[in-house]
Amino acid sequence: MKHVCINTPGVFIGLESKRLLIKEKDTLIFELPLNRIKTLQILSKGISISSNVLYELSARGVSVFFLDYRKIPVMALSGTQNHSIVELRKKQFSFLESTNLIHLCKIIITAKIKNQRSVLLYFLKSKGNSFECSQSLRKGILSIDKIISESKNCDYENLNNWKEVLMGYEGASAHSYWTSLRESEYLPSVFLKRVGRGAGDIVNQSLNLGYSILMSYVWNSILKSGLEPYQGFLHENRPGRPALILDIMEEYRPWVVDRNIIKLRSILSKKDTFETNIKNKIIEEIHKTFEKKFNFYGKQLKLETILQRQVYRLCGYIYEKKKYKPMLFKW
């Protein structure tokens, strides 16, 4: 089963004998049986798609995502046979008044911070590091350790502005994390700070593409679970903003996306423009990460399977029937 990503303007996505065909003019450049497709992601304008493809994919429960020029999903198409469960969504909305809300938000942010630390430790073990590089990474790790300790000892339950305080720790960790990666030269010199929408440098553009691919994985898992993607717990609700998806993405961002972009630094440092071959490489590496097996409750499972199980565990936590433990990556 594959997640098919298409980012070449001018191609046509068609159907023949239950096979997805991608053609450039009259030349066939890719084909795959429909029963081997998990999701279809359209990453560029100028791509044509047959309504027959959309019909057959929806009949199989395969979601189709369209991304804009910023690589942000703007449309998600799924069949009417999705797994929405009214009772689950009622529980999801009522969870906003639960005493466990603060605990869940703390779990999510702490996991993200710890996984940022794991990324720094992952690159610290590289034998090719200079003394200055290692020192910069260690400085970032120590700073994050302090933030984790302070957050752990914070009495969020007795704070009216608990979310503001929690996000303050998240922001402090992000500053230490990105500063450490920049000063250690694990990111090309064009990277000055983290920029989301409208990023002009190739590093931030690469990160944004990576996050959009991660988002589609999370979105697909949410659709399968029956949860409402636009009702989050940590991120504020805004029109068109899939807050729950952004919540769940947090603990996966550092290891799944950041680490893969950093590993491509030698390629990115030689490029000024965000070329198609770079985009394809980023997509390939993130797909590989989701195919890789990790330890999960004593079993070796693909990360994509772990993500789906984590979403189901979140459902159990909302029902107050299961504990929710985040996915922490070992460096």
C-alpha positions in Angstrom: 0.0 0.0 0.0 1.3 3.4 -1.0 0.7 7.1 -0.4 0.9 8.6 -3.9 2.1 12.2 -4.1 2.0 14.1 -7.4 3.7 17.5 -7.8 4.4 17.8 -11.5 2.2 20.4 -13.3 0.7 19.3 -16.6 0.2 15.6 -15.8 -3.1 13.8 -16.1 -4.4 11.3 -13.6 -6.6 8.7 -15.2 -8.0 5.3 -14.8 -7.8 2.1 -16.8 -8.8 -1.4 -15.7 -8.7 -0.5 -12.0 -5.3 1.0 -12.3 -4.3 4.6 -11.6 -2.4 6.0 -14.5 -0.3 9.2 -14.6 0.5 10.6 -18.0 2.5 13.5 -19.2 1.1 14.4 -22.6 0.7 10.9 -24.1 3.5 9.3 -22.2 2.7 7.0 -19.2 5.1 7.9 -16.4 3.5 5.9 -13.5 0.8 3.3 -12.8 -0.4 1.5 -9.7 -3.4 -0.7 -9.0 -6.1 1.1 -7.1 -6.1 -1.5 -4.3 -2.5 -0.6 -3.5 -3.2 3.1 -2.8 -3.7 4.5 0.7 -4.0 8.2 -0.1 -3.6 10.4 -3.2 -2.0 13.8 -2.6 -2.0 16.6 -5.3 0.8 19.0 -4.5 0.6 21.4 -7.4 -1.8 23.4 -9.6 -2.2 22.4 -13.2 -2.7 18.7 -12.5 -5.8 17.1 -14.2 -7.7 14.3 -12.6 -10.5 12.1 -14.0 -13.8 12.0 -12.1 -13.7 8.3 -12.5 -10.5 8.2 -10.4 -12.2 10.2 -7.6 -15.3 7.9 -7.8 -13.2 4.7 -7.6 -11.0 6.0 -4.8 -13.9 7.2 -2.7 -15.6 3.8 -3.1 -12.5 2.2 -1.6 -12.2 4.7 1.3 -9.1 6.3 -0.1 -8.8 10.0 0.8 -7.6 12.6 -1.8 -5.8 15.7 -0.5 -5.2 18.9 -2.5 -2.4 21.3 -1.3 -1.9 24.9 -2.2 1.4 26.7 -3.2 2.3 26.9 0.5 2.0 23.1 0.6 -0.9 23.4 3.0 -3.9 21.1 2.5 -6.9 23.1 1.2 -9.2 20.2 0.3 -9.7 16.7 1.6 -12.0 14.4 -0.3 -13.3 11.2 1.3 -16.1 8.8 0.7 -19.4 8.9 2.5 -18.7 5.6 4.2 -16.2 7.2 6.6 -16.1 6.1 10.2 -17.7 9.1 11.9 -19.3 8.1 15.2 -21.7 10.5 16.7 -21.1 9.4 20.3 -17.3 9.7 19.9 -17.7 13.2 18.5 -20.0 14.2 21.4 -17.3 12.9 23.8 -14.7 14.9 21.9 -16.5 18.1 22.3 -17.4 17.5 25.9 -13.7 16.7 26.6 -13.1 20.4 26.4 -14.7 20.7 29.9 -12.9 17.6 31.3 -10.3 17.8 34.1 -8.1 15.7 31.8 -7.8 18.4 29.2 -4.8 20.1 30.8 -3.1 16.8 31.3 -3.5 15.8 27.6 -2.2 19.1 26.4 0.8 18.8 28.7 1.5 15.3 27.3 1.4 16.6 23.7 3.8 19.5 24.2 6.2 17.6 26.5 6.4 14.8 23.9 7.2 17.4 21.2 10.0 18.9 23.4 11.4 15.5 24.2 11.5 14.5 20.6 13.3 17.8 19.7 15.9 16.8 22.3 16.1 13.3 20.7 16.8 14.9 17.3 19.7 16.9 18.8 21.1 13.8 20.5 20.7 11.9 17.2 23.0 14.4 15.4 25.3 14.8 18.4 26.4 11.1 18.1 27.8 11.8 14.6 31.5 11.1 14.4 32.1 13.9 12.0 31.1 16.7 14.4 33.6 19.4 15.1 34.1 20.5 18.7 32.2 23.7 18.1 29.3 21.8 16.5 29.1 19.4 19.4 29.2 22.2 21.9 26.3 24.0 20.2 24.2 20.8 20.2 25.0 20.1 23.9 24.0 23.7 24.7 20.7 23.2 23.1 20.1 19.8 24.9 20.9 21.3 28.3 18.6 24.2 27.6 15.8 21.8 26.6 16.5 19.7 29.7 15.9 22.7 31.9 12.6 23.5 30.1 11.4 20.0 30.5 12.2 20.1 34.3 10.5 23.5 34.7 7.4 22.4 32.9 7.2 19.1 34.8 7.2 21.1 38.1 4.6 23.6 36.9 1.2 23.4 38.6 -0.9 24.0 35.5 -4.1 22.9 37.1 -4.1 25.9 39.4 -3.3 28.4 36.6 -6.0 30.3 34.8 -3.6 31.0 31.9 -2.3 27.4 31.9 -2.3 27.1 28.1 -0.3 30.4 27.7 2.3 29.1 30.2 2.5 25.7 28.5 2.9 27.3 25.0 5.5 29.5 26.5 7.6 26.5 27.4 7.0 25.1 23.9 8.2 28.4 22.4 11.3 28.5 24.6 12.2 24.9 23.6 11.7 25.7 19.9 14.0 28.7 20.2 16.8 26.6 21.8 16.2 23.8 19.3 16.4 25.8 16.1 19.2 28.0 17.5 21.3 24.9 18.3 20.8 23.5 14.8 21.7 26.8 13.2 24.8 27.4 15.3 26.0 23.8 14.9 25.6 24.3 11.1 23.3 21.3 10.8 21.1 23.6 8.9 22.4 25.7 5.9 23.3 29.3 6.5 20.2 30.6 4.7 18.1 29.4 7.6 17.8 32.2 10.1 14.7 31.3 11.9 11.6 29.1 11.6 9.1 30.6 9.1 5.8 29.0 8.2 3.6 30.5 5.5 5.4 32.6 2.9 8.9 31.2 3.7 11.5 32.4 1.2 14.4 30.2 2.0 14.8 26.6 0.8 15.1 25.2 4.3 11.8 26.5 5.6 10.2 25.6 2.3 11.4 22.1 2.8 10.2 21.9 6.4 6.8 23.2 5.3 6.5 20.6 2.6 7.5 17.9 5.1 4.9 19.1 7.6 2.2 19.0 4.9 3.0 15.4 4.1 2.9 14.6 7.8 -0.4 16.4 8.0 -1.9 14.2 5.3 -0.9 11.0 7.3 -2.4 12.4 10.5 -5.6 13.5 8.6 -6.1 10.1 7.1 -5.7 8.5 10.6 -8.3 10.9 12.0 -10.8 10.2 9.3 -10.4 6.4 10.0 -11.0 7.0 13.7 -14.2 9.0 13.4 -12.9 12.0 15.3 -13.7 15.6 14.2 -10.5 17.0 12.6 -11.4 20.6 13.2 -12.0 20.3 17.0 -8.7 20.4 18.8 -7.7 20.5 22.4 -4.4 22.5 22.2 -4.6 24.6 19.1 -7.3 27.2 18.9 -10.3 26.7 16.6 -10.3 28.9 13.5 -12.3 28.7 10.3 -10.6 26.2 8.0 -8.0 25.2 10.6 -7.8 21.4 11.4 -6.9 22.0 15.0 -7.0 18.3 16.1 -4.7 17.3 13.3 -2.2 20.1 14.3 -2.4 18.8 17.9 -1.5 15.2 16.9 1.2 16.3 14.6 3.2 18.0 17.4 4.9 14.9 18.7 5.9 13.7 15.2 7.2 16.9 13.8 10.8 16.7 15.1 11.6 13.1 14.3 9.6 12.6 11.1 10.2 15.9 9.4 12.9 18.0 11.0 15.4 15.1 11.2 14.9 14.2 7.5 15.3 17.8 6.3 18.5 18.1 8.4 19.8 14.9 6.8 19.4 16.6 3.4 21.4 19.7 4.4 24.3 18.9 1.9 21.8 19.0 -1.0 19.8 22.0 0.3 23.0 24.1 0.9 23.8 23.8 -2.9 20.4 25.0 -4.1 18.7 28.4 -4.2 15.4 27.3 -5.6 13.0 24.6 -4.4 13.2 22.3 -7.3 11.0 19.3 -8.1 13.8 16.7 -7.5 14.2 18.1 -3.9 10.5 18.0 -3.3 10.5 14.4 -4.5 13.4 13.5 -2.2 11.7 15.0 0.8 8.5 13.1 0.1 10.4 9.9 -0.4 12.3 10.2 2.9 9.1 10.9 4.9 7.4 8.0 3.3 10.4 5.8 4.2 10.2 6.9 7.8 6.5 6.0 8.1 7.4 2.6 6.6 10.2 2.0 9.1 9.5 -0.2 12.2 9.7 1.2 15.7 9.1 -0.4 19.1 5.6 0.1 20.3 4.5 -1.6 23.5 7.0 -4.4 22.9 6.2 -4.9 19.2 8.0 -3.8 16.1 5.4 -1.9 14.1 5.6 0.5 11.1 5.3 4.1 12.2 2.2 4.5 10.1 0.5 1.7 12.1 1.7 3.2 15.3 0.2 6.6 14.4 -3.2 5.0 13.7 -3.0 3.1 17.0 -2.1 6.3 18.8 -5.2 8.0 17.4 -7.3 5.1 18.5 -5.7 5.4 22.0 -6.6 9.0 22.0 -10.2 8.0 21.4 -10.0 5.7 24.4 -8.5 8.5 26.4 -11.4 10.8 25.4 -13.8 8.0 26.6 -11.7 7.8 29.8 -11.1 4.1 29.2 -7.4 4.2 28.2 -4.3 6.1 29.1 -2.6 8.1 26.4 1.2 7.8 26.2 2.9 9.8 23.5 5.3 8.4 20.8 8.8 9.2 22.1 11.6 8.4 19.6 14.9 6.9 20.7 18.0 8.4 19.3 
